């Protein structure tokens, strides 16, 4: 049976990613949607991106960390003139990604940038289990608009960076189940009383949060849309 999985916010933890695939016996018959933020903070973001881009049954959506990488490396071989932007990326966990990218040959850099530029901001899929909107962060609720008009009105920043407005909304006018990352589920109580705290994947009637805090050295989670199963790998803490 073909299975459909989703994962998000791997943040350079390549070993944990492949450990999860082994845990579920991921095969060529399965399909994996990756909802952005493969890179930054962890050690192996560039290596993992290059592996993902060669897998026919893996599909990457853009995350806010990939977006800032594209903004910094807007032109092949020329770092953005904005030192402020580069500094912001480095302070937000991009140092290892930045230096790893610069070690690639120019053709390899171009191949990777081309791949990222082609990554969509969201994906709508229909399975036997229902209709899903896959997106990195969420959507900005726009009450009164038809759900398709709401989706068309989103900006890239909404889809890649939103937190509070999305998590605080009951989403009563949006018929698709929104599967998202970006905000670690451990942080939910600080943001919204509607979303309960959990150490793992958060499953609500109209929203599934799959960022389990790999960037915080907590867990990396993998969710199976086909049967609702959750899988986890702990992220080892790095001794300072």
C-alpha positions as YAML, in Angstrom:
chain: A
units: angstrom
residues:
- id: 1
  name: UNK
  ca: [0.00, 0.00, 0.00]
- id: 2
  name: UNK
  ca: [1.28, 3.43, -0.93]
- id: 3
  name: UNK
  ca: [1.63, 5.65, 2.12]
- id: 4
  name: UNK
  ca: [1.82, 9.44, 2.25]
- id: 5
  name: UNK
  ca: [3.98, 11.05, 4.93]
- id: 6
  name: UNK
  ca: [4.67, 14.62, 6.00]
- id: 7
  name: UNK
  ca: [7.60, 16.10, 7.91]
- id: 8
  name: UNK
  ca: [8.76, 19.62, 8.62]
- id: 9
  name: UNK
  ca: [11.52, 21.66, 10.26]
- id: 10
  name: UNK
  ca: [14.29, 19.10, 10.02]
- id: 11
  name: UNK
  ca: [16.82, 21.90, 10.53]
- id: 12
  name: UNK
  ca: [19.91, 20.07, 9.36]
- id: 13
  name: UNK
  ca: [19.42, 16.92, 11.43]
- id: 14
  name: UNK
  ca: [20.15, 14.53, 8.62]
- id: 15
  name: UNK
  ca: [20.80, 11.45, 10.76]
- id: 16
  name: UNK
  ca: [17.48, 11.85, 12.57]
- id: 17
  name: UNK
  ca: [15.70, 12.25, 9.23]
- id: 18
  name: UNK
  ca: [17.08, 9.01, 7.83]
- id: 19
  name: UNK
  ca: [16.51, 7.23, 11.15]
- id: 20
  name: UNK
  ca: [12.81, 8.10, 10.83]
- id: 21
  name: UNK
  ca: [12.66, 6.77, 7.28]
- id: 22
  name: UNK
  ca: [14.20, 3.50, 8.48]
- id: 23
  name: UNK
  ca: [11.74, 3.38, 11.38]
- id: 24
  name: UNK
  ca: [8.77, 3.39, 8.99]
- id: 25
  name: UNK
  ca: [10.50, 1.24, 6.35]
- id: 26
  name: UNK
  ca: [10.08, 4.02, 3.78]
- id: 27
  name: UNK
  ca: [10.11, 2.55, 0.27]
- id: 28
  name: UNK
  ca: [9.93, 3.70, -3.34]
- id: 29
  name: UNK
  ca: [6.17, 3.12, -3.18]
- id: 30
  name: UNK
  ca: [5.74, 5.74, -0.44]
- id: 31
  name: UNK
  ca: [5.66, 9.51, -0.82]
- id: 32
  name: UNK
  ca: [7.01, 12.20, 1.50]
- id: 33
  name: UNK
  ca: [6.08, 15.88, 1.60]
- id: 34
  name: UNK
  ca: [8.65, 18.05, 3.38]
- id: 35
  name: UNK
  ca: [7.12, 21.30, 4.60]
- id: 36
  name: UNK
  ca: [10.22, 23.48, 4.60]
- id: 37
  name: UNK
  ca: [13.10, 24.39, 6.89]
- id: 38
  name: UNK
  ca: [15.38, 21.55, 5.94]
- id: 39
  name: UNK
  ca: [18.34, 23.83, 6.62]
- id: 40
  name: UNK
  ca: [19.90, 25.90, 9.43]
- id: 41
  name: UNK
  ca: [20.71, 25.33, 13.09]
- id: 42
  name: UNK
  ca: [21.66, 21.66, 12.62]
- id: 43
  name: UNK
  ca: [24.86, 20.46, 10.93]
- id: 44
  name: UNK
  ca: [23.83, 18.87, 7.63]
- id: 45
  name: UNK
  ca: [21.25, 21.09, 5.92]
- id: 46
  name: UNK
  ca: [23.00, 21.47, 2.56]
- id: 47
  name: UNK
  ca: [23.89, 17.78, 2.35]
- id: 48
  name: UNK
  ca: [20.29, 16.84, 3.15]
- id: 49
  name: UNK
  ca: [18.86, 19.29, 0.60]
- id: 50
  name: UNK
  ca: [21.06, 17.79, -2.10]
- id: 51
  name: UNK
  ca: [19.86, 14.31, -1.16]
- id: 52
  name: UNK
  ca: [16.18, 15.31, -1.15]
- id: 53
  name: UNK
  ca: [16.38, 16.98, -4.54]
- id: 54
  name: UNK
  ca: [17.39, 13.67, -6.11]
- id: 55
  name: UNK
  ca: [14.54, 11.63, -4.64]
- id: 56
  name: UNK
  ca: [11.54, 11.22, -7.00]
- id: 57
  name: UNK
  ca: [9.20, 10.40, -4.12]
- id: 58
  name: UNK
  ca: [10.09, 13.39, -1.95]
- id: 59
  name: UNK
  ca: [8.57, 16.82, -2.51]
- id: 60
  name: UNK
  ca: [9.87, 19.94, -0.79]
- id: 61
  name: UNK
  ca: [7.81, 23.01, 0.01]
- id: 62
  name: UNK
  ca: [9.57, 26.26, 0.79]
- id: 63
  name: UNK
  ca: [10.18, 27.25, 4.40]
- id: 64
  name: UNK
  ca: [11.19, 30.62, 5.78]
- id: 65
  name: UNK
  ca: [14.79, 29.46, 6.20]
- id: 66
  name: UNK
  ca: [15.03, 28.45, 2.54]
- id: 67
  name: UNK
  ca: [13.48, 31.79, 1.61]
- id: 68
  name: UNK
  ca: [16.13, 33.80, 3.42]
- id: 69
  name: UNK
  ca: [18.82, 31.63, 1.81]
- id: 70
  name: UNK
  ca: [17.39, 32.50, -1.60]
- id: 71
  name: UNK
  ca: [17.32, 36.17, -0.64]
- id: 72
  name: UNK
  ca: [20.95, 36.13, 0.49]
- id: 73
  name: UNK
  ca: [22.17, 34.18, -2.55]
- id: 74
  name: UNK
  ca: [19.96, 36.00, -5.01]
- id: 75
  name: UNK
  ca: [22.62, 35.92, -7.72]
- id: 76
  name: UNK
  ca: [24.92, 32.96, -8.32]
- id: 77
  name: UNK
  ca: [28.26, 33.41, -6.61]
- id: 78
  name: UNK
  ca: [27.38, 36.85, -5.24]
- id: 79
  name: UNK
  ca: [26.25, 37.21, -1.67]
- id: 80
  name: UNK
  ca: [23.47, 39.74, -1.18]
- id: 81
  name: UNK
  ca: [24.66, 43.32, -0.77]
- id: 82
  name: UNK
  ca: [22.55, 43.53, 2.34]
- id: 83
  name: UNK
  ca: [24.92, 42.79, 5.21]
- id: 84
  name: UNK
  ca: [21.98, 43.20, 7.54]
- id: 85
  name: UNK
  ca: [20.12, 40.36, 5.82]
- id: 86
  name: UNK
  ca: [23.15, 38.09, 5.93]
- id: 87
  name: UNK
  ca: [23.74, 38.89, 9.60]
- id: 88
  name: UNK
  ca: [20.08, 38.14, 10.38]
- id: 89
  name: UNK
  ca: [20.37, 34.76, 8.64]
- id: 90
  name: UNK
  ca: [23.54, 33.85, 10.50]
- id: 91
  name: UNK
  ca: [22.02, 34.88, 13.84]
- id: 92
  name: UNK
  ca: [18.98, 32.76, 13.04]
- id: 93
  name: UNK
  ca: [21.03, 29.60, 12.68]
- id: 94
  name: UNK
  ca: [22.27, 29.98, 9.12]
- id: 95
  name: UNK
  ca: [26.04, 30.01, 9.68]
- id: 96
  name: UNK
  ca: [26.63, 26.32, 8.95]
- id: 97
  name: UNK
  ca: [24.35, 26.43, 5.92]
- id: 98
  name: UNK
  ca: [26.08, 29.55, 4.61]
- id: 99
  name: UNK
  ca: [29.58, 28.12, 4.86]
- id: 100
  name: UNK
  ca: [28.53, 24.70, 3.53]
- id: 101
  name: UNK
  ca: [26.92, 26.33, 0.51]
- id: 102
  name: UNK
  ca: [30.07, 28.32, -0.27]
- id: 103
  name: UNK
  ca: [32.08, 25.07, -0.35]
- id: 104
  name: UNK
  ca: [30.02, 23.81, -3.29]
- id: 105
  name: UNK
  ca: [31.21, 24.33, -6.84]
- id: 106
  name: UNK
  ca: [29.46, 27.07, -8.81]
- id: 107
  name: UNK
  ca: [27.43, 24.54, -10.85]
- id: 108
  name: UNK
  ca: [26.38, 22.80, -7.64]
- id: 109
  name: UNK
  ca: [25.36, 26.13, -6.11]
- id: 110
  name: UNK
  ca: [23.30, 27.00, -9.16]
- id: 111
  name: UNK
  ca: [21.62, 23.58, -9.20]
- id: 112
  name: UNK
  ca: [20.61, 23.96, -5.56]
- id: 113
  name: UNK
  ca: [19.34, 27.52, -5.96]
- id: 114
  name: UNK
  ca: [17.33, 26.51, -9.03]
- id: 115
  name: UNK
  ca: [15.81, 23.66, -7.06]
- id: 116
  name: UNK
  ca: [14.79, 25.94, -4.19]
- id: 117
  name: UNK
  ca: [13.39, 28.58, -6.51]
- id: 118
  name: UNK
  ca: [11.04, 25.95, -7.94]
- id: 119
  name: UNK
  ca: [9.72, 24.86, -4.54]
- id: 120
  name: UNK
  ca: [6.06, 25.85, -4.00]
- id: 121
  name: UNK
  ca: [4.71, 27.80, -1.02]
- id: 122
  name: UNK
  ca: [1.90, 25.32, -0.43]
- id: 123
  name: UNK
  ca: [0.35, 22.18, -1.83]
- id: 124
  name: UNK
  ca: [-3.27, 21.02, -1.82]
- id: 125
  name: UNK
  ca: [-3.72, 17.25, -1.87]
- id: 126
  name: UNK
  ca: [-6.68, 14.89, -1.81]
- id: 127
  name: UNK
  ca: [-6.43, 11.45, -0.25]
- id: 128
  name: UNK
  ca: [-9.02, 8.88, 0.78]
- id: 129
  name: UNK
  ca: [-8.63, 10.31, 4.28]
- id: 130
  name: UNK
  ca: [-9.68, 13.82, 3.19]
- id: 131
  name: UNK
  ca: [-8.41, 17.05, 1.69]
- id: 132
  name: UNK
  ca: [-5.28, 18.66, 3.09]
- id: 133
  name: UNK
  ca: [-3.46, 21.94, 2.66]
- id: 134
  name: UNK
  ca: [0.27, 21.49, 3.23]
- id: 135
  name: UNK
  ca: [2.14, 24.67, 4.12]
- id: 136
  name: UNK
  ca: [5.15, 25.64, 6.17]
- id: 137
  name: UNK
  ca: [3.63, 27.99, 8.76]
- id: 138
  name: UNK
  ca: [-0.13, 28.29, 8.19]
- id: 139
  name: UNK
  ca: [-2.49, 30.82, 6.68]
- id: 140
  name: UNK
  ca: [-3.78, 34.23, 7.69]
- id: 141
  name: UNK
  ca: [-7.52, 33.74, 8.34]
- id: 142
  name: UNK
  ca: [-9.68, 36.10, 6.30]
- id: 143
  name: UNK
  ca: [-13.24, 35.64, 7.59]
- id: 144
  name: UNK
  ca: [-15.98, 36.30, 5.09]
- id: 145
  name: UNK
  ca: [-13.98, 35.17, 2.09]
- id: 146
  name: UNK
  ca: [-14.46, 31.84, 0.35]
- id: 147
  name: UNK
  ca: [-11.63, 29.53, 1.34]
- id: 148
  name: UNK
  ca: [-10.09, 29.60, -2.14]
- id: 149
  name: UNK
  ca: [-10.11, 33.41, -2.08]
- id: 150
  name: UNK
  ca: [-8.51, 33.31, 1.35]
- id: 151
  name: UNK
  ca: [-5.76, 31.09, -0.03]
- id: 152
  name: UNK
  ca: [-5.20, 33.30, -3.07]
- id: 153
  name: UNK
  ca: [-4.89, 36.36, -0.83]
- id: 154
  name: UNK
  ca: [-2.00, 34.96, 1.22]
- id: 155
  name: UNK
  ca: [1.43, 36.54, 0.95]
- id: 156
  name: UNK
  ca: [4.64, 34.49, 1.08]
- id: 157
  name: UNK
  ca: [5.30, 35.92, 4.55]
- id: 158
  name: UNK
  ca: [1.88, 34.75, 5.71]
- id: 159
  name: UNK
  ca: [2.46, 31.21, 4.48]
- id: 160
  name: UNK
  ca: [6.04, 30.96, 5.74]
- id: 161
  name: UNK
  ca: [6.09, 32.97, 8.97]
- id: 162
  name: UNK
  ca: [2.63, 33.31, 10.53]
- id: 163
  name: UNK
  ca: [2.11, 32.05, 14.08]
- id: 164
  name: UNK
  ca: [-0.33, 33.75, 16.43]
- id: 165
  name: UNK
  ca: [-3.10, 34.76, 14.00]
- id: 166
  name: UNK
  ca: [-3.19, 31.25, 12.56]
- id: 167
  name: UNK
  ca: [-2.97, 29.28, 15.80]
- id: 168
  name: UNK
  ca: [-5.52, 31.50, 17.53]
- id: 169
  name: UNK
  ca: [-8.10, 31.03, 14.78]
- id: 170
  name: UNK
  ca: [-10.71, 28.24, 14.93]
- id: 171
  name: UNK
  ca: [-10.56, 28.11, 11.09]
- id: 172
  name: UNK
  ca: [-14.29, 27.49, 10.90]
- id: 173
  name: UNK
  ca: [-14.51, 28.80, 7.33]
- id: 174
  name: UNK
  ca: [-11.66, 26.68, 5.97]
- id: 175
  name: UNK
  ca: [-12.73, 23.17, 4.90]
- id: 176
  name: UNK
  ca: [-9.29, 21.63, 4.34]
- id: 177
  name: UNK
  ca: [-7.19, 20.20, 7.15]
- id: 178
  name: UNK
  ca: [-4.09, 22.39, 7.33]
- id: 179
  name: UNK
  ca: [-0.85, 20.50, 7.94]
- id: 180
  name: UNK
  ca: [1.95, 22.82, 8.99]
- id: 181
  name: UNK
  ca: [5.23, 23.23, 10.80]
- id: 182
  name: UNK
  ca: [7.20, 26.39, 11.75]
- id: 183
  name: UNK
  ca: [5.92, 26.71, 15.32]
- id: 184
  name: UNK
  ca: [7.15, 23.93, 17.62]
- id: 185
  name: UNK
  ca: [4.19, 22.31, 19.35]
- id: 186
  name: UNK
  ca: [5.99, 22.80, 22.67]
- id: 187
  name: UNK
  ca: [5.45, 26.54, 22.21]
- id: 188
  name: UNK
  ca: [1.69, 26.40, 21.62]
- id: 189
  name: UNK
  ca: [0.65, 27.46, 25.16]
- id: 190
  name: UNK
  ca: [2.57, 30.73, 24.76]
- id: 191
  name: UNK
  ca: [0.65, 31.55, 21.60]
- id: 192
  name: UNK
  ca: [-2.89, 30.19, 21.73]
- id: 193
  name: UNK
  ca: [-5.30, 28.69, 24.24]
- id: 194
  name: UNK
  ca: [-6.96, 26.89, 21.31]
- id: 195
  name: UNK
  ca: [-3.94, 24.66, 20.68]
- id: 196
  name: UNK
  ca: [-2.97, 22.40, 23.60]
- id: 197
  name: UNK
  ca: [0.64, 21.78, 24.53]
- id: 198
  name: UNK
  ca: [2.19, 18.55, 23.35]
- id: 199
  name: UNK
  ca: [5.68, 17.18, 23.11]
- id: 200
  name: UNK
  ca: [4.82, 15.61, 19.79]
- id: 201
  name: UNK
  ca: [2.59, 16.09, 16.76]
- id: 202
  name: UNK
  ca: [-0.52, 18.15, 17.48]
- id: 203
  name: UNK
  ca: [-3.68, 16.73, 15.90]
- id: 204
  name: UNK
  ca: [-6.79, 18.92, 15.91]
- id: 205
  name: UNK
  ca: [-9.96, 18.58, 13.80]
- id: 206
  name: UNK
  ca: [-8.82, 21.14, 11.20]
- id: 207
  name: UNK
  ca: [-5.12, 21.55, 11.88]
- id: 208
  name: UNK
  ca: [-2.12, 19.22, 12.32]
- id: 209
  name: UNK
  ca: [1.12, 20.70, 13.66]
- id: 210
  name: UNK
  ca: [4.17, 18.58, 12.91]
- id: 211
  name: UNK
  ca: [7.11, 20.73, 14.10]
- id: 212
  name: UNK
  ca: [8.23, 18.77, 17.15]
- id: 213
  name: UNK
  ca: [11.13, 21.04, 18.04]
- id: 214
  name: UNK
  ca: [14.15, 19.60, 16.25]
- id: 215
  name: UNK
  ca: [15.59, 23.12, 16.20]
- id: 216
  name: UNK
  ca: [15.30, 23.12, 20.01]
- id: 217
  name: UNK
  ca: [17.01, 19.71, 20.31]
- id: 218
  name: UNK
  ca: [13.70, 18.08, 21.24]
- id: 219
  name: UNK
  ca: [12.28, 15.68, 18.60]
- id: 220
  name: UNK
  ca: [11.86, 15.25, 14.90]
- id: 221
  name: UNK
  ca: [8.40, 13.97, 14.03]
- id: 222
  name: UNK
  ca: [6.99, 12.19, 10.99]
- id: 223
  name: UNK
  ca: [3.25, 11.91, 10.37]
- id: 224
  name: UNK
  ca: [1.48, 9.42, 8.11]
- id: 225
  name: UNK
  ca: [-1.54, 11.00, 6.44]
- id: 226
  name: UNK
  ca: [-2.64, 7.56, 5.25]
- id: 227
  name: UNK
  ca: [-3.27, 6.01, 8.65]
- id: 228
  name: UNK
  ca: [-2.68, 8.79, 11.20]
- id: 229
  name: UNK
  ca: [0.43, 7.22, 12.73]
- id: 230
  name: UNK
  ca: [3.09, 9.38, 14.42]
- id: 231
  name: UNK
  ca: [6.79, 8.59, 14.56]
- id: 232
  name: UNK
  ca: [9.59, 10.30, 16.46]
- id: 233
  name: UNK
  ca: [13.33, 10.46, 16.88]
- id: 234
  name: UNK
  ca: [14.95, 12.35, 19.73]
- id: 235
  name: UNK
  ca: [17.47, 15.00, 18.76]
- id: 236
  name: UNK
  ca: [20.65, 14.63, 20.82]
- id: 237
  name: UNK
  ca: [21.67, 17.71, 22.74]
- id: 238
  name: UNK
  ca: [25.04, 19.11, 21.75]
- id: 239
  name: UNK
  ca: [27.35, 19.66, 24.67]
- id: 240
  name: UNK
  ca: [28.71, 23.21, 24.82]
...
